[in-house]
Amino acid sequence: MNIAYTMAPGRGDTDFLLHRLAQDLIAKGCKAAGTVQINSEREGVGPCDMDVKVLPDGPVLRISQQLGHASKGCRLDPDALETAVGIVEAQLQSGVEVLIINKFGKHEAEGRGFRSAIAKAVSLDIPILVGTNKLNQQAFLEFTDGMAVRLDPDIATLTDWAHNVLVVSDAA
């Protein structure tokens, strides 16, 4: 199993790093699948909108819901997330070289979301890079049976990891 994860300290930093890495890899001809998150600030109306772009070239799906200013609940739109999961899973049989998942979040920690896509990629021996956060890190480590490697949240480290796993998968 070749699975790694990263966690950046600032809000949206992991999203930015994974998006940049995915763009760089795709520009170099890598066949990447998965999702990257794009956050759009909404001036004066509360939290940002959250979209995921399905790699390599879309679609872009809105995964956040507008629940109102007083709402304290989870803004994730589970149907939109599962749509993204279905698209990504369908891509995995088509010669994908690396799977990038923007976040192992609450949905995944509870047994849903991208867990099935990650498991399918493991069974196909596709290298996987996942973003996570402190809240869901333990659930991710349990899901990967402690075999995931933590990568420092910087573009050089992520790029080195990608180049190393792509060389290994090309040699196999």
Secondary structure by P-SEA (a helix, b strand, c coil): cccccccccccaaaaaaaaaaaaaaaaaccccbbbbbbbbbbccccbbbbbbbcccccccccccccccccccccccaaaaaaaaaaaaaaaccccccbbbbccccccccccccaaaaaaaaaaabbbbbbbbccccaaaaaaaacccbbbbcccaaaaaaaaaaaaaaaaac
